[in-house]
Amino acid sequence: MTDRAVDRERAAPIGCGPGGMGEIVIRSRGAGRSWHGGGVGVWRTVCRVSVAVGCACGVLFGAAPSHADPAEPGVDTLVGPAATDTFGGYLPEDGTLTAFDVENPIVGRLDPALLAAVQEASRAAAADGVEVEINSGWRSIGFQERLFEDGVRTYGSVEVARQFVASPQTSMHVVGRAVDVGGPGAAAWMSRNGPRFGLCQVYANELWHYELTADANGACPPMKPNATG
């Protein structure tokens, strides 16, 4: 954890892990994207802000995530080792990225048009004194499957989980066409200014999730209530 300033833009109680209650906390510099609450034994819970009115809870076991070399033989970056390293799209709870950290696949595997738009928006936000952080971007099929399965366990059914976390077959993160922003004031800035860069909030229950869906006039389509549409 870090002692840097907290930007609690959204917090909501939710069940997480083996019988515990957690709280979704969004903090600056990417350090607070973790669950605070129940857990037993070696369970360690990590939350990505992209999923839930809250979010789905990714449950990790044992030691800290490894950081494999993407060129290492046998590492399949398209599927990845689910939520265990950055090459699956996982961002450690003390990690922070911007739209210019293209060496990380979370950013570097974004659709080029989306990446260019987020970079342009980030420059404009910086001129206004706001740093746009990237909490999540591209995700492997394996990581998204892990998030979806954790969502089913958390919410008790596939039908309810789909409101908060997309399946690997429908997630725009898997194809690099969605980005989750964070940082003090970033979501509010994007809400006001994102459309002029083509960036729109897609789901009413996800203030941080943006896709390149604005039309040529900078108008966004109506927001969907949640991930089920």
N, C-alpha and C positions, 0 to 999 in steps of 0.2 A: 504494500500500500504506500501511498505518498501523502505528504503533509500539505500538498498544494490545494488551492482553494476548491471548495465544493460548489458545483452548480447543480443543485437538485431540481432539474427541470421536470422530472416525473418520478413519482414513487408510488408503488401500489403493493399491497400484501398479496402473497400468493403461496400456495403450497409448493414445496420443492424437496427433492431428495427423499430419504426414507422416513417419512412421517413428520418432517419438520415444516415450519412456516418460514418464509423468506420475505425479503423486501427488495424490489427492484430499485436500484439506486444508480442514477446517472451522474458521474462526476467529471470534472475537467481532467484533461490530459489522459483520459482513458483508464484511470486507475480505479474507478468505482463501478465498473461493469461486473460486479460480482454479487452473489447472494449473501445476505447476512441473515443468519437464522439457523434452523435445525440442521442436524446432520450427525451421523454416528460413524465410529470406526474410521476407515480410511476414505470415506466419501468426501469428495471435495466438489463443491458446486460452482459452476461458472455460468454467468448469464450473458447472453448477447442481446443488446438492446433492440435488435431488429425483430424479435418475435415476442409477442404478447402485448396485452394491455398491461402489461407486463411483458414477459417474454418466456419462451420455453427455456427449460433449464438443462444445460449440458452437464452430465455427470461424469466426472473423471475419476480414475482410480489410481491410487499409489503415487508414484513420483511425479515431479513436475514434467511438463511436456518436453519432448525432445525436439530438436530443430535440425531436421535432416537436410543434407545437401540435395538440392533439386536435381543435380546431375548424377547423384549416386545411383548405381545400377539397382534396379528393382523398385525404385520409388516411382509410383504411378501418380503423377500430380493431377490427373483427371479424376481419379477416384479418391486418392489420398487415404491416410490412416484416420479418417473421421476427425474427431475433435481432440487430436493429440499433438499436432504441430502446425506451424504456420502454412505449410505447404498443402494443407487441406482447407485453408481459409480461416483457421482458428487464430484469434488474436489474444495473447495472454492478458490477464486482467491488469497487469502493470504496463501493458504496451500502449503505444499511441502512434498513429499514422496520419499523414496528410495526403492530399491528392497527388503530391509530387514524389512520394515514396514508391516509385514504380518498380524498384528492385524486389519489393515484396509482392507475391502473387495476389494477395488480397486487393491490391491496387493495380498491379501490372497486368492482370488478366481481365480487367474490366473492358467492356466494349469500347473501342477507340473513340467513338463519338461521345459516349457518356463520360469517359475520362476527360476528354477535352473540355466538355461543358462544366464538369465539376472543378477542373483546374481554373477555368476562367472565372467561375463564381467565387472560388476561393481567393483569387487575387482581388476581386472587387470587395469581398468581405474584409480582407486584410486592410484595405484602404479605409474601411469604416471602423477599424479596430477590433474586428471579430476574427478569431482563428477557427476555421472549419476543420475539424478532425474527422477522420474516417474510422468509424467503429466496426464496420463490416462492409465488405464489397463482394468480390468473387468468392464463392465457396465450392468446394468439391462436392460431387454427388454423395460421397461417403459422409462428409460433415453434415450436409443438409439432411441426409437420412437419419443421422444420429440426433439432430435437433428435433426432427419430426417424431421419432420414436420416443424421445424424452417428453415431447409435448403430449403425446398420447398417454404416457404414464402419469404426467402431471394433471391433465384434465379429465382423464378417465375414459375417453372415447375418441375415436378417429374424427367423428363429426365435430366435436367441440374443439379438438386440437387444431383442425383446419382453419378455424377462425383466427388463430394466432400465429401459426407457422405453416408455411407452404410445404408440400411434399417435394421431393427431388424432381418429380416430373413437371411441376408447375412453378417452381421457384425461379424468379428472375435473377436471383443471386447466382445460381448454378451456371447460367449462361452469361454472367457478367454484365447484366443490364439493370442492376439495382445497387444502390449504395445507401448506407446508414450513416448519418452525420452525427457528430457530438461536439462537445466543448461549450463553454459558457456563451450563451446567446446564439449559438450556431443554428439551432432548429428554428428559432424565431426569425433570424435573419433570412434563412432559406425560405421560410413561409412567405415572407414579404417580397423577396427578390429573386427566388429561384426561377419562377416562370420566364423571366426575361432572358434566361440562359437555357430555356427549354426544360428545366427541371421542375417536376411536380411531385407533391406529396400524394401518394396513391391511396393509402388507407387512412381512414379517420382515426383509427386507434393506434397508429404508428406515426408519431410526429417527426420521426427521424428518417423514415424510408422514402427515398427519392428515386424516380425513374425519368428517363428522357422522353416525356410524353406530351409536352406542350406543342400546340400547332404553330404555324408560321407567324401568327400574330401574338404569340406568347400566352395563349389561353390554354388552361389546363382542363382536362375532362373532369366531370364530377367525381369526387372521391368515393371510393367504395367503403362500406362500413367496416370491413375487415378482409382478411385474406381469402375468404370464400366468395367475395364479390357480392 
